[in-house]
Amino acid sequence: MIVCQCRVVSDRDIDAALADGARTVAAACRSTGAAQDCGSCIFSVKNVVARHHAQECAHLAADGAAS
């Protein structure tokens, strides 16, 4: 899904930036170019980052429970 219309950044682009080491909304925006023009996509970017972090936490919790 396209998150940033101005720079044509998708949720997958943001996920890739997070997988490559971006840990914050600002870092994901710098890496992808999202929210650099009009900024109307910032809430969508925040949602993608939050979803990504929630999935990471769920994986860590599942790994911990399996140990």
PQR file of N, CA, C, O and H, with PARSE charges and radii, in Angstrom:
ATOM      1  N   MET A   1       0.851  -1.168   0.000 -0.4000 1.5000
ATOM      2  CA  MET A   1       0.000   0.000   0.000 -0.0000 2.0000
ATOM      3  C   MET A   1       0.903   1.239   0.000  0.5500 1.7000
ATOM      4  O   MET A   1       1.894   1.288   0.729 -0.5500 1.4000
ATOM      5  N   ILE A   2       0.566   2.212  -0.799 -0.4000 1.5000
ATOM      6  CA  ILE A   2       1.320   3.463  -0.835 -0.0000 2.0000
ATOM      7  C   ILE A   2       0.970   4.274   0.406  0.5500 1.7000
ATOM      8  O   ILE A   2      -0.200   4.550   0.673 -0.5500 1.4000
ATOM      9  H   ILE A   2      -0.238   2.172  -1.392  0.4000 1.0000
ATOM     10  N   VAL A   3       1.995   4.650   1.155 -0.4000 1.5000
ATOM     11  CA  VAL A   3       1.824   5.429   2.378 -0.0000 2.0000
ATOM     12  C   VAL A   3       2.054   6.910   2.085  0.5500 1.7000
ATOM     13  O   VAL A   3       1.311   7.767   2.564 -0.5500 1.4000
ATOM     14  H   VAL A   3       2.945   4.425   0.938  0.4000 1.0000
ATOM     15  N   CYS A   4       3.080   7.202   1.300 -0.4000 1.5000
ATOM     16  CA  CYS A   4       3.431   8.587   0.957 -0.0000 2.0000
ATOM     17  C   CYS A   4       3.219   8.792  -0.539  0.5500 1.7000
ATOM     18  O   CYS A   4       3.951   8.242  -1.362 -0.5500 1.4000
ATOM     19  H   CYS A   4       3.684   6.506   0.911  0.4000 1.0000
ATOM     20  N   GLN A   5       2.214   9.586  -0.878 -0.4000 1.5000
ATOM     21  CA  GLN A   5       1.906   9.860  -2.282 -0.0000 2.0000
ATOM     22  C   GLN A   5       2.975  10.733  -2.936  0.5500 1.7000
ATOM     23  O   GLN A   5       3.291  10.553  -4.112 -0.5500 1.4000
ATOM     24  H   GLN A   5       1.620  10.033  -0.209  0.4000 1.0000
ATOM     25  N   CYS A   6       3.529  11.670  -2.183 -0.4000 1.5000
ATOM     26  CA  CYS A   6       4.504  12.613  -2.752 -0.0000 2.0000
ATOM     27  C   CYS A   6       5.759  11.907  -3.252  0.5500 1.7000
ATOM     28  O   CYS A   6       6.274  12.221  -4.325 -0.5500 1.4000
ATOM     29  H   CYS A   6       3.272  11.817  -1.228  0.4000 1.0000
ATOM     30  N   ARG A   7       6.243  10.953  -2.465 -0.4000 1.5000
ATOM     31  CA  ARG A   7       7.487  10.254  -2.795 -0.0000 2.0000
ATOM     32  C   ARG A   7       7.255   8.802  -3.222  0.5500 1.7000
ATOM     33  O   ARG A   7       8.209   8.061  -3.459 -0.5500 1.4000
ATOM     34  H   ARG A   7       5.824  10.698  -1.593  0.4000 1.0000
ATOM     35  N   VAL A   8       5.992   8.403  -3.318 -0.4000 1.5000
ATOM     36  CA  VAL A   8       5.591   7.050  -3.707 -0.0000 2.0000
ATOM     37  C   VAL A   8       6.332   6.013  -2.846  0.5500 1.7000
ATOM     38  O   VAL A   8       7.048   5.150  -3.355 -0.5500 1.4000
ATOM     39  H   VAL A   8       5.217   9.005  -3.126  0.4000 1.0000
ATOM     40  N   VAL A   9       6.133   6.129  -1.536 -0.4000 1.5000
ATOM     41  CA  VAL A   9       6.735   5.214  -0.567 -0.0000 2.0000
ATOM     42  C   VAL A   9       5.643   4.274  -0.063  0.5500 1.7000
ATOM     43  O   VAL A   9       4.573   4.713   0.359 -0.5500 1.4000
ATOM     44  H   VAL A   9       5.552   6.830  -1.123  0.4000 1.0000
ATOM     45  N   SER A  10       5.930   2.984  -0.115 -0.4000 1.5000
ATOM     46  CA  SER A  10       4.949   1.995   0.329 -0.0000 2.0000
ATOM     47  C   SER A  10       5.240   1.538   1.752  0.5500 1.7000
ATOM     48  O   SER A  10       6.303   1.817   2.306 -0.5500 1.4000
ATOM     49  H   SER A  10       6.799   2.628  -0.457  0.4000 1.0000
ATOM     50  N   ASP A  11       4.277   0.832   2.332 -0.4000 1.5000
ATOM     51  CA  ASP A  11       4.495   0.256   3.658 -0.0000 2.0000
ATOM     52  C   ASP A  11       5.628  -0.763   3.611  0.5500 1.7000
ATOM     53  O   ASP A  11       6.344  -0.936   4.596 -0.5500 1.4000
ATOM     54  H   ASP A  11       3.413   0.605   1.882  0.4000 1.0000
ATOM     55  N   ARG A  12       5.793  -1.428   2.492 -0.4000 1.5000
ATOM     56  CA  ARG A  12       6.903  -2.382   2.341 -0.0000 2.0000
ATOM     57  C   ARG A  12       8.247  -1.665   2.336  0.5500 1.7000
ATOM     58  O   ARG A  12       9.230  -2.181   2.867 -0.5500 1.4000
ATOM     59  H   ARG A  12       5.211  -1.287   1.691  0.4000 1.0000
ATOM     60  N   ASP A  13       8.294  -0.473   1.737 -0.4000 1.5000
ATOM     61  CA  ASP A  13       9.532   0.320   1.765 -0.0000 2.0000
ATOM     62  C   ASP A  13       9.900   0.677   3.201  0.5500 1.7000
ATOM     63  O   ASP A  13      11.066   0.608   3.589 -0.5500 1.4000
ATOM     64  H   ASP A  13       7.495  -0.053   1.305  0.4000 1.0000
ATOM     65  N   ILE A  14       8.907   1.054   3.976 -0.4000 1.5000
ATOM     66  CA  ILE A  14       9.144   1.411   5.377 -0.0000 2.0000
ATOM     67  C   ILE A  14       9.559   0.177   6.167  0.5500 1.7000
ATOM     68  O   ILE A  14      10.481   0.245   6.979 -0.5500 1.4000
ATOM     69  H   ILE A  14       7.959   1.110   3.661  0.4000 1.0000
ATOM     70  N   ASP A  15       8.890  -0.951   5.939 -0.4000 1.5000
ATOM     71  CA  ASP A  15       9.278  -2.203   6.599 -0.0000 2.0000
ATOM     72  C   ASP A  15      10.723  -2.565   6.261  0.5500 1.7000
ATOM     73  O   ASP A  15      11.469  -3.014   7.131 -0.5500 1.4000
ATOM     74  H   ASP A  15       8.141  -1.007   5.279  0.4000 1.0000
ATOM     75  N   ALA A  16      11.120  -2.373   5.010 -0.4000 1.5000
ATOM     76  CA  ALA A  16      12.492  -2.679   4.598 -0.0000 2.0000
ATOM     77  C   ALA A  16      13.489  -1.763   5.307  0.5500 1.7000
ATOM     78  O   ALA A  16      14.553  -2.213   5.732 -0.5500 1.4000
ATOM     79  H   ALA A  16      10.514  -2.008   4.303  0.4000 1.0000
ATOM     80  N   ALA A  17      13.146  -0.483   5.435 -0.4000 1.5000
ATOM     81  CA  ALA A  17      14.025   0.451   6.148 -0.0000 2.0000
ATOM     82  C   ALA A  17      14.176   0.036   7.608  0.5500 1.7000
ATOM     83  O   ALA A  17      15.269   0.111   8.168 -0.5500 1.4000
ATOM     84  H   ALA A  17      12.282  -0.118   5.090  0.4000 1.0000
ATOM     85  N   LEU A  18      13.089  -0.397   8.217 -0.4000 1.5000
ATOM     86  CA  LEU A  18      13.136  -0.855   9.608 -0.0000 2.0000
ATOM     87  C   LEU A  18      13.960  -2.129   9.725  0.5500 1.7000
ATOM     88  O   LEU A  18      14.723  -2.285  10.679 -0.5500 1.4000
ATOM     89  H   LEU A  18      12.201  -0.458   7.763  0.4000 1.0000
ATOM     90  N   ALA A  19      13.820  -3.028   8.781 -0.4000 1.5000
ATOM     91  CA  ALA A  19      14.607  -4.265   8.788 -0.0000 2.0000
ATOM     92  C   ALA A  19      16.091  -3.975   8.584  0.5500 1.7000
ATOM     93  O   ALA A  19      16.949  -4.724   9.052 -0.5500 1.4000
ATOM     94  H   ALA A  19      13.200  -2.901   8.007  0.4000 1.0000
ATOM     95  N   ASP A  20      16.386  -2.878   7.879 -0.4000 1.5000
ATOM     96  CA  ASP A  20      17.777  -2.491   7.620 -0.0000 2.0000
ATOM     97  C   ASP A  20      18.387  -1.666   8.742  0.5500 1.7000
ATOM     98  O   ASP A  20      19.536  -1.234   8.640 -0.5500 1.4000
ATOM     99  H   ASP A  20      15.689  -2.270   7.499  0.4000 1.0000
ATOM    100  N   GLY A  21      17.629  -1.442   9.815 -0.4000 1.5000
ATOM    101  CA  GLY A  21      18.218  -0.779  10.972 -0.0000 2.0000
ATOM    102  C   GLY A  21      17.554   0.490  11.446  0.5500 1.7000
ATOM    103  O   GLY A  21      17.872   0.974  12.533 -0.5500 1.4000
ATOM    104  H   GLY A  21      16.697  -1.793   9.898  0.4000 1.0000
ATOM    105  N   ALA A  22      16.638   1.052  10.668 -0.4000 1.5000
ATOM    106  CA  ALA A  22      15.908   2.228  11.155 -0.0000 2.0000
ATOM    107  C   ALA A  22      15.079   1.791  12.361  0.5500 1.7000
ATOM    108  O   ALA A  22      14.425   0.750  12.314 -0.5500 1.4000
ATOM    109  H   ALA A  22      16.380   0.659   9.785  0.4000 1.0000
ATOM    110  N   ARG A  23      15.098   2.565  13.429 -0.4000 1.5000
ATOM    111  CA  ARG A  23      14.380   2.174  14.646 -0.0000 2.0000
ATOM    112  C   ARG A  23      13.298   3.168  15.048  0.5500 1.7000
ATOM    113  O   ARG A  23      12.498   2.893  15.942 -0.5500 1.4000
ATOM    114  H   ARG A  23      15.630   3.411  13.467  0.4000 1.0000
ATOM    115  N   THR A  24      13.275   4.315  14.391 -0.4000 1.5000
ATOM    116  CA  THR A  24      12.310   5.355  14.746 -0.0000 2.0000
ATOM    117  C   THR A  24      11.552   5.803  13.504  0.5500 1.7000
ATOM    118  O   THR A  24      11.937   5.495  12.376 -0.5500 1.4000
ATOM    119  H   THR A  24      13.926   4.537  13.665  0.4000 1.0000
ATOM    120  N   VAL A  25      10.474   6.532  13.733 -0.4000 1.5000
ATOM    121  CA  VAL A  25       9.714   7.108  12.622 -0.0000 2.0000
ATOM    122  C   VAL A  25      10.613   8.047  11.827  0.5500 1.7000
ATOM    123  O   VAL A  25      10.618   8.014  10.597 -0.5500 1.4000
ATOM    124  H   VAL A  25      10.162   6.782  14.649  0.4000 1.0000
ATOM    125  N   ALA A  26      11.374   8.886  12.530 -0.4000 1.5000
ATOM    126  CA  ALA A  26      12.258   9.834  11.848 -0.0000 2.0000
ATOM    127  C   ALA A  26      13.287   9.112  10.987  0.5500 1.7000
ATOM    128  O   ALA A  26      13.554   9.525   9.858 -0.5500 1.4000
ATOM    129  H   ALA A  26      11.370   8.913  13.529  0.4000 1.0000
ATOM    130  N   ALA A  27      13.862   8.040  11.513 -0.4000 1.5000
ATOM    131  CA  ALA A  27      14.858   7.283  10.750 -0.0000 2.0000
ATOM    132  C   ALA A  27      14.225   6.617   9.534  0.5500 1.7000
ATOM    133  O   ALA A  27      14.825   6.590   8.460 -0.5500 1.4000
ATOM    134  H   ALA A  27      13.644   7.704  12.430  0.4000 1.0000
ATOM    135  N   ALA A  28      13.030   6.084   9.693 -0.4000 1.5000
ATOM    136  CA  ALA A  28      12.330   5.465   8.563 -0.0000 2.0000
ATOM    137  C   ALA A  28      12.012   6.512   7.495  0.5500 1.7000
ATOM    138  O   ALA A  28      12.116   6.237   6.300 -0.5500 1.4000
ATOM    139  H   ALA A  28      12.543   6.106  10.565  0.4000 1.0000
ATOM    140  N   CYS A  29      11.629   7.700   7.925 -0.4000 1.5000
ATOM    141  CA  CYS A  29      11.337   8.786   6.977 -0.0000 2.0000
ATOM    142  C   CYS A  29      12.599   9.226   6.242  0.5500 1.7000
ATOM    143  O   CYS A  29      12.576   9.426   5.027 -0.5500 1.4000
ATOM    144  H   CYS A  29      11.544   7.924   8.896  0.4000 1.0000
ATOM    145  N   ARG A  30      13.703   9.379   6.979 -0.4000 1.5000
ATOM    146  CA  ARG A  30      14.965   9.758   6.333 -0.0000 2.0000
ATOM    147  C   ARG A  30      15.389   8.713   5.310  0.5500 1.7000
ATOM    148  O   ARG A  30      15.844   9.053   4.218 -0.5500 1.4000
ATOM    149  H   ARG A  30      13.722   9.217   7.966  0.4000 1.0000
ATOM    150  N   SER A  31      15.241   7.461   5.662 -0.4000 1.5000
ATOM    151  CA  SER A  31      15.678   6.371   4.797 -0.0000 2.0000
ATOM    152  C   SER A  31      14.833   6.250   3.533  0.5500 1.7000
ATOM    153  O   SER A  31      15.361   5.962   2.458 -0.5500 1.4000
ATOM    154  H   SER A  31      14.871   7.185   6.549  0.4000 1.0000
ATOM    155  N   THR A  32      13.541   6.464   3.653 -0.4000 1.5000
ATOM    156  CA  THR A  32      12.626   6.251   2.521 -0.0000 2.0000
ATOM    157  C   THR A  32      12.232   7.525   1.789  0.5500 1.7000
ATOM    158  O   THR A  32      11.803   7.473   0.636 -0.5500 1.4000
ATOM    159  H   THR A  32      13.112   6.698   4.526  0.4000 1.0000
ATOM    160  N   GLY A  33      12.375   8.666   2.449 -0.4000 1.5000
ATOM    161  CA  GLY A  33      11.915   9.919   1.861 -0.0000 2.0000
ATOM    162  C   GLY A  33      10.480  10.256   2.212  0.5500 1.7000
ATOM    163  O   GLY A  33       9.982  11.315   1.831 -0.5500 1.4000
ATOM    164  H   GLY A  33      12.723   8.708   3.385  0.4000 1.0000
ATOM    165  N   ALA A  34       9.808   9.371   2.933 -0.4000 1.5000
ATOM    166  CA  ALA A  34       8.417   9.624   3.331 -0.0000 2.0000
ATOM    167  C   ALA A  34       8.341  10.841   4.242  0.5500 1.7000
ATOM    168  O   ALA A  34       9.273  11.123   4.995 -0.5500 1.4000
ATOM    169  H   ALA A  34      10.213   8.511   3.242  0.4000 1.0000
ATOM    170  N   ALA A  35       7.238  11.549   4.168 -0.4000 1.5000
ATOM    171  CA  ALA A  35       6.928  12.706   5.018 -0.0000 2.0000
ATOM    172  C   ALA A  35       7.927  13.847   4.862  0.5500 1.7000
ATOM    173  O   ALA A  35       8.066  14.674   5.763 -0.5500 1.4000
ATOM    174  H   ALA A  35       6.482  11.320   3.556  0.4000 1.0000
ATOM    175  N   GLN A  36       8.613  13.900   3.746 -0.4000 1.5000
ATOM    176  CA  GLN A  36       9.590  14.960   3.514 -0.0000 2.0000
ATOM    177  C   GLN A  36       9.001  16.141   2.745  0.5500 1.7000
ATOM    178  O   GLN A  36       9.592  17.221   2.718 -0.5500 1.4000
ATOM    179  H   GLN A  36       8.500  13.228   3.014  0.4000 1.0000
ATOM    180  N   ASP A  37       7.855  15.946   2.130 -0.4000 1.5000
ATOM    181  CA  ASP A  37       7.246  17.024   1.359 -0.0000 2.0000
ATOM    182  C   ASP A  37       6.074  17.628   2.128  0.5500 1.7000
ATOM    183  O   ASP A  37       6.280  18.525   2.946 -0.5500 1.4000
ATOM    184  H   ASP A  37       7.374  15.069   2.152  0.4000 1.0000
ATOM    185  N   CYS A  38       4.875  17.169   1.890 -0.4000 1.5000
ATOM    186  CA  CYS A  38       3.707  17.793   2.532 -0.0000 2.0000
ATOM    187  C   CYS A  38       3.504  17.313   3.967  0.5500 1.7000
ATOM    188  O   CYS A  38       2.922  18.030   4.781 -0.5500 1.4000
ATOM    189  H   CYS A  38       4.707  16.441   1.225  0.4000 1.0000
ATOM    190  N   GLY A  39       3.982  16.097   4.288 -0.4000 1.5000
ATOM    191  CA  GLY A  39       3.881  15.586   5.655 -0.0000 2.0000
ATOM    192  C   GLY A  39       2.549  14.971   6.025  0.5500 1.7000
ATOM    193  O   GLY A  39       2.369  14.535   7.162 -0.5500 1.4000
ATOM    194  H   GLY A  39       4.456  15.515   3.627  0.4000 1.0000
ATOM    195  N   SER A  40       1.614  14.926   5.097 -0.4000 1.5000
ATOM    196  CA  SER A  40       0.292  14.391   5.448 -0.0000 2.0000
ATOM    197  C   SER A  40       0.315  12.889   5.720  0.5500 1.7000
ATOM    198  O   SER A  40      -0.651  12.346   6.256 -0.5500 1.4000
ATOM    199  H   SER A  40       1.760  15.280   4.173  0.4000 1.0000
ATOM    200  N   CYS A  41       1.393  12.219   5.362 -0.4000 1.5000
ATOM    201  CA  CYS A  41       1.482  10.769   5.546 -0.0000 2.0000
ATOM    202  C   CYS A  41       2.090  10.371   6.886  0.5500 1.7000
ATOM    203  O   CYS A  41       2.186   9.178   7.176 -0.5500 1.4000
ATOM    204  H   CYS A  41       2.178  12.661   4.927  0.4000 1.0000
ATOM    205  N   ILE A  42       2.501  11.325   7.706 -0.4000 1.5000
ATOM    206  CA  ILE A  42       3.244  11.000   8.920 -0.0000 2.0000
ATOM    207  C   ILE A  42       2.478  10.045   9.834  0.5500 1.7000
ATOM    208  O   ILE A  42       3.090   9.175  10.454 -0.5500 1.4000
ATOM    209  H   ILE A  42       2.423  12.293   7.470  0.4000 1.0000
ATOM    210  N   PHE A  43       1.175  10.183   9.931 -0.4000 1.5000
ATOM    211  CA  PHE A  43       0.408   9.283  10.793 -0.0000 2.0000
ATOM    212  C   PHE A  43       0.398   7.866  10.227  0.5500 1.7000
ATOM    213  O   PHE A  43       0.444   6.895  10.982 -0.5500 1.4000
ATOM    214  H   PHE A  43       0.678  10.890   9.428  0.4000 1.0000
ATOM    215  N   SER A  44       0.339   7.744   8.918 -0.4000 1.5000
ATOM    216  CA  SER A  44       0.416   6.420   8.293 -0.0000 2.0000
ATOM    217  C   SER A  44       1.790   5.801   8.510  0.5500 1.7000
ATOM    218  O   SER A  44       1.900   4.603   8.771 -0.5500 1.4000
ATOM    219  H   SER A  44       0.302   8.532   8.305  0.4000 1.0000
ATOM    220  N   VAL A  45       2.833   6.611   8.403 -0.4000 1.5000
ATOM    221  CA  VAL A  45       4.188   6.115   8.660 -0.0000 2.0000
ATOM    222  C   VAL A  45       4.291   5.639  10.105  0.5500 1.7000
ATOM    223  O   VAL A  45       4.839   4.569  10.371 -0.5500 1.4000
ATOM    224  H   VAL A  45       2.743   7.584   8.190  0.4000 1.0000
ATOM    225  N   LYS A  46       3.768   6.428  11.036 -0.4000 1.5000
ATOM    226  CA  LYS A  46       3.791   6.030  12.453 -0.0000 2.0000
ATOM    227  C   LYS A  46       3.074   4.706  12.662  0.5500 1.7000
ATOM    228  O   LYS A  46       3.536   3.868  13.436 -0.5500 1.4000
ATOM    229  H   LYS A  46       3.323   7.297  10.821  0.4000 1.0000
ATOM    230  N   ASN A  47       1.958   4.510  11.985 -0.4000 1.5000
ATOM    231  CA  ASN A  47       1.214   3.253  12.115 -0.0000 2.0000
ATOM    232  C   ASN A  47       2.013   2.066  11.585  0.5500 1.7000
ATOM    233  O   ASN A  47       2.001   0.992  12.187 -0.5500 1.4000
ATOM    234  H   ASN A  47       1.582   5.191  11.356  0.4000 1.0000
ATOM    235  N   VAL A  48       2.703   2.252  10.468 -0.4000 1.5000
ATOM    236  CA  VAL A  48       3.517   1.169   9.909 -0.0000 2.0000
ATOM    237  C   VAL A  48       4.660   0.830  10.862  0.5500 1.7000
ATOM    238  O   VAL A  48       4.944  -0.344  11.097 -0.5500 1.4000
ATOM    239  H   VAL A  48       2.713   3.125   9.979  0.4000 1.0000
ATOM    240  N   VAL A  49       5.316   1.851  11.409 -0.4000 1.5000
ATOM    241  CA  VAL A  49       6.417   1.622  12.353 -0.0000 2.0000
ATOM    242  C   VAL A  49       5.898   0.919  13.605  0.5500 1.7000
ATOM    243  O   VAL A  49       6.530  -0.017  14.094 -0.5500 1.4000
ATOM    244  H   VAL A  49       5.085   2.805  11.217  0.4000 1.0000
ATOM    245  N   ALA A  50       4.768   1.358  14.122 -0.4000 1.5000
ATOM    246  CA  ALA A  50       4.190   0.730  15.318 -0.0000 2.0000
ATOM    247  C   ALA A  50       3.834  -0.727  15.046  0.5500 1.7000
ATOM    248  O   ALA A  50       4.086  -1.595  15.881 -0.5500 1.4000
ATOM    249  H   ALA A  50       4.255   2.119  13.726  0.4000 1.0000
ATOM    250  N   ARG A  51       3.254  -0.996  13.891 -0.4000 1.5000
ATOM    251  CA  ARG A  51       2.916  -2.377  13.526 -0.0000 2.0000
ATOM    252  C   ARG A  51       4.173  -3.242  13.446  0.5500 1.7000
ATOM    253  O   ARG A  51       4.188  -4.378  13.920 -0.5500 1.4000
ATOM    254  H   ARG A  51       3.049  -0.291  13.212  0.4000 1.0000
ATOM    255  N   HIS A  52       5.220  -2.696  12.844 -0.4000 1.5000
ATOM    256  CA  HIS A  52       6.479  -3.427  12.713 -0.0000 2.0000
ATOM    257  C   HIS A  52       7.059  -3.754  14.089  0.5500 1.7000
ATOM    258  O   HIS A  52       7.481  -4.884  14.338 -0.5500 1.4000
ATOM    259  H   HIS A  52       5.208  -1.773  12.459  0.4000 1.0000
ATOM    260  N   HIS A  53       7.077  -2.760  14.981 -0.4000 1.5000
ATOM    261  CA  HIS A  53       7.613  -2.987  16.326 -0.0000 2.0000
ATOM    262  C   HIS A  53       6.750  -3.982  17.103  0.5500 1.7000
ATOM    263  O   HIS A  53       7.281  -4.800  17.855 -0.5500 1.4000
ATOM    264  H   HIS A  53       6.734  -1.843  14.780  0.4000 1.0000
ATOM    265  N   ALA A  54       5.446  -3.924  16.934 -0.4000 1.5000
ATOM    266  CA  ALA A  54       4.558  -4.877  17.612 -0.0000 2.0000
ATOM    267  C   ALA A  54       4.833  -6.299  17.131  0.5500 1.7000
ATOM    268  O   ALA A  54       4.828  -7.238  17.927 -0.5500 1.4000
ATOM    269  H   ALA A  54       5.015  -3.259  16.323  0.4000 1.0000
ATOM    270  N   GLN A  55       5.071  -6.455  15.840 -0.4000 1.5000
ATOM    271  CA  GLN A  55       5.389  -7.782  15.304 -0.0000 2.0000
ATOM    272  C   GLN A  55       6.720  -8.280  15.847  0.5500 1.7000
ATOM    273  O   GLN A  55       6.859  -9.463  16.159 -0.5500 1.4000
ATOM    274  H   GLN A  55       5.075  -5.692  15.193  0.4000 1.0000
ATOM    275  N   GLU A  56       7.709  -7.379  15.964 -0.4000 1.5000
ATOM    276  CA  GLU A  56       9.000  -7.762  16.544 -0.0000 2.0000
ATOM    277  C   GLU A  56       8.827  -8.226  17.981  0.5500 1.7000
ATOM    278  O   GLU A  56       9.408  -9.234  18.384 -0.5500 1.4000
ATOM    279  H   GLU A  56       7.596  -6.418  15.711  0.4000 1.0000
ATOM    280  N   CYS A  57       8.034  -7.500  18.752 -0.4000 1.5000
ATOM    281  CA  CYS A  57       7.796  -7.868  20.154 -0.0000 2.0000
ATOM    282  C   CYS A  57       7.098  -9.217  20.252  0.5500 1.7000
ATOM    283  O   CYS A  57       7.427 -10.026  21.118 -0.5500 1.4000
ATOM    284  H   CYS A  57       7.562  -6.681  18.425  0.4000 1.0000
ATOM    285  N   ALA A  58       6.145  -9.459  19.378 -0.4000 1.5000
ATOM    286  CA  ALA A  58       5.432 -10.736  19.391 -0.0000 2.0000
ATOM    287  C   ALA A  58       6.380 -11.889  19.079  0.5500 1.7000
ATOM    288  O   ALA A  58       6.291 -12.956  19.688 -0.5500 1.4000
ATOM    289  H   ALA A  58       5.877  -8.801  18.674  0.4000 1.0000
ATOM    290  N   HIS A  59       7.292 -11.670  18.124 -0.4000 1.5000
ATOM    291  CA  HIS A  59       8.267 -12.714  17.790 -0.0000 2.0000
ATOM    292  C   HIS A  59       9.201 -12.975  18.963  0.5500 1.7000
ATOM    293  O   HIS A  59       9.507 -14.127  19.269 -0.5500 1.4000
ATOM    294  H   HIS A  59       7.364 -10.804  17.629  0.4000 1.0000
ATOM    295  N   LEU A  60       9.653 -11.914  19.619 -0.4000 1.5000
ATOM    296  CA  LEU A  60      10.536 -12.075  20.778 -0.0000 2.0000
ATOM    297  C   LEU A  60       9.824 -12.800  21.906  0.5500 1.7000
ATOM    298  O   LEU A  60      10.407 -13.663  22.562 -0.5500 1.4000
ATOM    299  H   LEU A  60       9.404 -10.979  19.370  0.4000 1.0000
ATOM    300  N   ALA A  61       8.565 -12.451  22.133 -0.4000 1.5000
ATOM    301  CA  ALA A  61       7.791 -13.106  23.191 -0.0000 2.0000
ATOM    302  C   ALA A  61       7.591 -14.584  22.869  0.5500 1.7000
ATOM    303  O   ALA A  61       7.685 -15.435  23.754 -0.5500 1.4000
ATOM    304  H   ALA A  61       8.091 -11.749  21.601  0.4000 1.0000
ATOM    305  N   ALA A  62       7.319 -14.883  21.614 -0.4000 1.5000
ATOM    306  CA  ALA A  62       7.132 -16.279  21.207 -0.0000 2.0000
ATOM    307  C   ALA A  62       8.435 -17.060  21.349  0.5500 1.7000
ATOM    308  O   ALA A  62       8.430 -18.212  21.782 -0.5500 1.4000
ATOM    309  H   ALA A  62       7.244 -14.192  20.895  0.4000 1.0000
ATOM    310  N   ASP A  63       9.544 -16.432  20.985 -0.4000 1.5000
ATOM    311  CA  ASP A  63      10.842 -17.091  21.133 -0.0000 2.0000
ATOM    312  C   ASP A  63      11.164 -17.334  22.599  0.5500 1.7000
ATOM    313  O   ASP A  63      11.709 -18.380  22.951 -0.5500 1.4000
ATOM    314  H   ASP A  63       9.548 -15.496  20.634  0.4000 1.0000
ATOM    315  N   GLY A  64      10.832 -16.378  23.454 -0.4000 1.5000
ATOM    316  CA  GLY A  64      11.075 -16.519  24.886 -0.0000 2.0000
ATOM    317  C   GLY A  64      10.218 -17.596  25.511  0.5500 1.7000
ATOM    318  O   GLY A  64      10.666 -18.311  26.407 -0.5500 1.4000
ATOM    319  H   GLY A  64      10.389 -15.528  23.168  0.4000 1.0000
ATOM    320  N   ALA A  65       8.998 -17.716  25.048 -0.4000 1.5000
ATOM    321  CA  ALA A  65       8.084 -18.731  25.585 -0.0000 2.0000
ATOM    322  C   ALA A  65       8.510 -20.130  25.153  0.5500 1.7000
ATOM    323  O   ALA A  65       8.265 -21.110  25.857 -0.5500 1.4000
ATOM    324  H   ALA A  65       8.634 -17.136  24.320  0.4000 1.0000
ATOM    325  N   ALA A  66       9.151 -20.212  23.991 -0.4000 1.5000
ATOM    326  CA  ALA A  66       9.583 -21.514  23.482 -0.0000 2.0000
ATOM    327  C   ALA A  66      10.847 -22.002  24.182  0.5500 1.7000
ATOM    328  O   ALA A  66      11.170 -23.188  24.118 -0.5500 1.4000
ATOM    329  H   ALA A  66       9.350 -19.417  23.419  0.4000 1.0000
ATOM    330  N   SER A  67      11.559 -21.107  24.843 -0.4000 1.5000
ATOM    331  CA  SER A  67      12.825 -21.485  25.499 -0.0000 2.0000
ATOM    332  C   SER A  67      12.608 -22.219  26.783  0.5500 1.7000
ATOM    333  O   SER A  67      13.572 -22.601  27.447 -0.5500 1.4000
ATOM    334  H   SER A  67      11.296 -20.143  24.895  0.4000 1.0000
TER
END
